[in-house]
Amino acid sequence: MTIPMDDIRSLKAIQLDALKEVANIGAGHAATALSQMIGGTIMISVPTINISRLEEIPPQVAEPDEPVAAVLMHMLGDLTGRTMLVFPRPSALRLAELMLHRDAGASQELGEMEQSALKEAGNILSSAYMNALSEFMHIMLLPSPPSLAVDMSTAVLTTAYLQFSSQKDYVFCVESEFMMVQMAEKLRGFFLLLPDPASLQALLRAVRVA
C-alpha cells in the first residue's frame, strides 16, 4: 500500500509519539557513546520532532545567513536515503573542543582537527539514531563514512535539496539538546532524516503499525 505523500503531515499524535520514542532511544545510545568519547557525562533530550518539506527547514535550524556545520551520511541497507546532523557554528565549535578535550573558547575556527572531530561526533550520533530505527523496524541499516559541510544554513540545505527530486523532499527533523552535566552547558543540534520515496513509505507503514 502506498501512503499518499500529502498524508504525511497528518500523522496522528500516537504515530509521532512512536517516532519520538525511536529518536529518544537513539539519543540515549548517542549520549552514552559521546560521554565515553569526551570523558564526561552528556545527556541528550529530544524536545521536538516534525515532518516538513526540505525547503521549509532552514528557519528552524538557523537564520539563513548563519553559518552551520553539517555532517552528511548516506543511509544504506534496507532503507536508503541520507542523514544530516546540523549544528549552528558556536555549537559545532564547542562540540569539537569537547571531542578534542580542549577548554571552552580554545578553538576559534573549524580547522582540520576540529572538522575531523565533528565528523567523528556526527558518525557516533547519526549511527546511534540509525541503530534505533533499525531496531524499531527490524531491518538492517548501514551508515556510509561521514562528510562535512560548513556554510550558511541555506547553502548547506539547498545542496541537499538539489540532490533530491520533488518526490523526495520530505524530511524528518529531530531537534536535540545536548547537556554537559559537569559543565552545566547546553548545545542545540538537529538530526535530519531524508529517506528515499520507497524508504519513506516503509517508515510510514512501520509507524502506522506501531
Steps between C-alpha positions, in 0.01 A plus 500: 500500500633840405422775749417831330781752536252768610395274785845514661436818694174362638678233705306456819647590837546130583708449184716805569543369855629171355754692290597711800554185705736368229683835507521487881652150489751623238581801718564269796743288296666816367537653847671186632743480207577873506552501878763228461673700225527825699548343843207683658126455532288622210123473500298546182133588501271503196269799548331496159459286191322624192451414136521767235628570153874550478471859378307588817774376732763782502312744729462224761870419496658846476459842344563484120830691530619316811789255446435138590698178495321198353618140514350307206474124470334266252261248646546157341341160551126432525425873504679750279536874517714749686547624849626843594607618843496880512652723767507881512866606481546581874362157596721333238811672637415404857429139405835483319673638811337234715603225259857634500502542882559873472380782724202712396610774260823323401380447140418811301474337158382169360845391389607155383510348850166654598338376179635150555363505858159616375488221242574248774228651723257502206584138425427398860175698524355414159590132541325494839179641348524255207551205736187600694305516173630162382403340834152657486438379143694169531710582195865551413635853462860585419649850517752620242818683609411858603570815301491854638362821354559838665302784344195722550196294599312573177800394288550173690132406482459617141784269396316209660173619345646508149603136532136398547211519255167654597382157612782452747494820694323402822731511796467385859661764723596403854607795712732383776647671803839387629562560871851479638423412859831592666527831315133593518510585128245436228547463125228479236512281192269357235490148360340492156386177336445526124360166383459399136134455393488122552672534836259775602208269424660217702560736792141626496366145484713403801372799698138424416545148629672622815 
